Amino acid sequence: MPPVAQRALKTLLDKSSEMRAYVERMLLLARLEDGAAPPQMAPLDLRRVVTDALDRVQPQLQLKQGTLRVELAPTPLTVLGDPERLATAVDNLLQNAVKFCDGPPRIEISGNRQNGKVHLVVRDHGIGIPAAARTRLFEKFYRVESPELQNVAGTGIGLYLVRQVIEGHGGQVDVDSQPGEGSTFEIALPAVTEPA
């Protein structure tokens, strides 16, 4: 494919993916805030949610010539959750990892079960987040103000939704980040005990 066509395709995929994600986030935000649609909780293997999310982000990652390293536990990472809402949370973390980089994205994802919790870690080697911004990162409509980000599209609700979804599942989400080195987001959800 000629370079001009590759750039056009990249732009088209980026914009259509952004629009789809925006609509999904706004719909979920409305459902979360009005409480009209309670979560559809059922035991599910978080590995499946992650692999489906990876399939969705793969085209953007390939167009940006990014790399992905995945280390998921070989045994089920079972949680009680709403698959659609958990997918939105994981999608947001992966989309951000692809979006907030200053070169080809390098993303690492790991998932395991430890001390009665299922842990999912998404690490990027992107532009990172200043310390002052990390305290507000999960606020609704908050966007980090930085010259590096002026051309990066976003609504400021993605990480807000991540926190709302994860806390709504009895879990927590944390971030560790250094400017210029990237960010690590860790989700911890209560594990469902597997029958013996």
Secondary structure, 3 states (H helix, E strand, C coil): CCHHHHHHHHHHHHHHHHHHHHHHHHHHHHHHHHCCCCCCCEEEEHHHHHHHHHHHHHHHHHHCCCEEEEEECCCCCEEEECHHHHHHHHHHHHHHHHHCCCCCCEEEEEEEEECCEEEEEEEECCCCCCHHHHCCCCCCCCCCCCHHHCCCCCCCCHHHHHHHHHHHCCCEEEEEEECCCEEEEEEEEEECCCCC
